[in-house]
Amino acid sequence: MGGRVSTVRVQERVREHVARGAPVRIVGRGGWLDGGRPVDDFEPLSLADDRAIVEYVAGDLTLTARAGTTLSDIAAATGAEGQWLALDPFGSRNGTLGATIATGSAGPLAHAFGTPRDTVLGLEVVTGGGEIVRAGGRVVKNVAGFDLTRLFTGAWGTLAVITEATVRLRARPERDETVALLVPADGALGDWLARLRILPFTPLALEMVNSPLSATLGLEPAALLLARLGGNDDAVRAQRQLLGALGDMRDVPASVWSTLATAEPNGASVARVSAPPSRLHAIWPVLSRIDAGSLAHATVGRGVVRSICAPSDDGNGQRWLAAIGTCEGTHIFERLPARAWRTIPCRVDDPISRAVRTAFDPARILNRGILGEVA
Amino acid sequence: MALHTETPSRASGPQPEQAQDRRGALIQTEALASLLAAIVGERGVLARPSELSAYSSDGLPGYRLRPRLAVFPHTTQQLVDVVRLLARKQCPFVARGAGTGLSAGALARGDAVVVGLNRLNRIISIDPLNRLAVVEPGAVNVTLSRAAGAYGLHYAPDPSSQTACTIGGNVAENSGGPHCLKYGVTLNHVVALKVILPSGEITTLGNADGEAEGYDLLGAFVGSEGCFGIALEVTVRLTPNPQGVRTLLADFTSIDAGARATSAIIAAGILPAALEMMDGPTIRAVEASIYAAGYPADASAVLLIELDGMDEGLDADVQRVEAHCLAAGARTVRIAANEEERTRLWQGRKKAFGAMGRIAPDLVVQDAVIPRTRLPDVLREIAAIAELRQIQVCNVFHAGDGNLHPNIGYDSRNPDESRRVGLAMRDIMQACIDAGGTITGEHGVGLDKLEYMPKIFSPESLAAQCALRDAFDPERRANPGKVVPVHSCREWVGA
């Protein structure tokens, strides 16, 4: 199944659900089923079989694929041409392109390449009203019409079912090396991060990991900065010199990034706390040491700390939530136990968001409740 | 494109008379002027036809529309009061920055008031630690980079009109510029907007203090061509000045060779900060002007290529670029020896439109995007169209993005020539669409590209765009009749 035929099938399914008033849960490979708020009383609408690269023009650095295409499918195709889709969301590489875009998921590479909103060039969707809509296009620059591409990206499938996407690719750098530095003590952290921010280059990724997470990654059990360096020989050599001046530096295998992507245990609660990068030194000490087992990592250039609380019965979830609550910044929760969502404010209850939802999913059948919206 | 001298016949949305009928009693213009003057002062309102003449056109020739009135707030509060007054009176309006747009997007039909934002031009704050700046919508693009320069930073989107165009206008159009090849367009640099909706409500989109959550309404607003509301404050990301810059000029004896070099550089994975192309007629126009940059006047095309970043590693990339150019047939590849030479090379590029202006009374600057691998084919096709229609096309464009700017000098007083120019523009747009491209990469749809929207979007997709607009402006009073040809939309199911 693929292409136009599968889009029409999705359309028929959506229309049928609209007619019955029966909600659907959009599913790729299932990696996000515990993400976002609980969605009740739904029937699954699976896109996992709609898995094909529709067009890949290496010379244009663009790729169009069906929503069920996995990130590893795309990596295999583009890797053969020395290119990549520079999105490394947390979770399995068997996650789908559609789910990555729908959830706006990004990983450490966002430091250099941004998030899906910076990468998606065009989308084909079926709206909650059952219409097939194309947004954007297949070229790298496009201002024709109002930007539905950005609207559907990160909307968690509450406006439309993404059936196909065109994304911008990047050339793989000639060299791609990862080094680790010890993160200094709290008192010196602010100055050290400030020096990192003014380095005259942009690493591919610049991620701090706390001590328990370092151990999970098979590294020394200490708070570490992982820096992914890219470029030609001369550039990477110079980057190493500059970073080396900031502390004791050692090489780390590239596999650390894929291990990091899947480091969180099943059933974990996950939150992101973000603040202006200059305030990262204030929130990192709190979130990196909530308790002995909690994992944390921070994207330095974006001021985002991602905190992971392993499931347990000893009340650590409450302590974890309380610790996050003490941090000044924007709190975004990825995964929580169902009961905990009740205290988290809904982010789409403003008049414009409500009007958007009504326009694109008037029967409220798509992923109903996942963003906490009131029906 | 269409060449108009009065009310555009194809403009969608209600025409003034219809608007009056639909909205009931439309306030008398004189009374409205008085109410606006009570907010901004007598000198802040223009009402006489002679005064409004300057606001009857923008950077694109061929269109003239006289607005009902023009009002110029000096402060944010005045702007808020103006928008709220217009909301109470159900009066359509068009926000206008510097009027440098090239799609007739800032023109107001006869029932609409122009809200001029050029007096709201303050840089409110610069936060060098977090590389953010907050500006008013009328702040001129280049003044922000100049101010940020004190901290070793700059604002990356750099349209050719950057010495005049405003940040608010850039937000409306999602403007690009030569250096967006590497650094991204306006969308990638705006982190938050405080906006006033056409209803008069004030809201904040995006998040300057961290990640944004919920629907990407900021992303929707950027590039909405003034149809969703007016930005009161714009928070943008600033970019560190690169440690090193290398600017190369490669010259070719055929456009085809220049296009092949472009495709080869991009396909090789090199990401220049900018990769611009100028064809022979453009080169000669520049060299004959006060902006002469030292381009080889006998060349059929030049590529202006800029690489930046850390000093270490730059020269290796320069050598690779040079090799690709020579392999594609470049006669010479010259590297700017110093900042003075670099500035001169760039001035020629940025002032190319001005240089062309001296060889014909009118100049149409077009804008379309094609897949980069199709550059050689489409440029050949444009040359064939120019020959068929007996017009002179000058190509100066962002080759690295595949963002074409075929420009045509002509005399609008010559009806036959105007007709041929219009036909050529349609042919060129069709060629770009057929190549898998789109109708605008940075200038916007405005009025000029309305007729092409149904060629690239289905009625359902156009209806979806209208639905998004209606979430911000259900009365469609902000910049009415632009961007989406409403008559082409399928009725929006459930809206």
Interface residues (C-beta under 8 A of the other chain):
Chain A: V57 A58 G59 D60 L61 T62 G82 Q83 G104 G114 R117 D118 T127 G129 G130 E131 I132 V133 R134 A135 G137 R138 V139 V140 K141 N142 V143 A144 G145 F146 D147 L148 R150 L151 T153 G154 A155 L159 R170 A171 R172 A194 R197 I198 P200 F201 G231 N232 D233 D234 A235 V236 R237 A238 Q239 R272 V273 S274 A275 P276 P277 S278 R302 G303 V304 G329 T330 I332 R347 V348 D350 P351 I352 S353 A355 V356 T358 A359 F360 P362 A363 L371
Chain B: D127 L129 N130 L132 E173 N174 G176 C180 G184 V185 L187 N188 L197 E201 T203 N207 A208 D209 G210 E211 A212 E213 G214 Y215 D216 L217 G219 A220 V222 G223 S224 C227 P240 P242 Q243 S263 I266 A267 A268 G269 I270 L271 G309 M310 D311 E312 G313 D315 A316 D317 V369 I370 P371 R372 T373 H398 D401 G402 N403 G436 G437 T438 I439 T440 G441 E442 H443 G444 V445 K449 M453 I456 F457 S458 E460 S461 L462 A463 A464 Q465 A467 L468 R469 D470 A471 F472 P474 V483 V484 R490 W492 V493 G494 A495
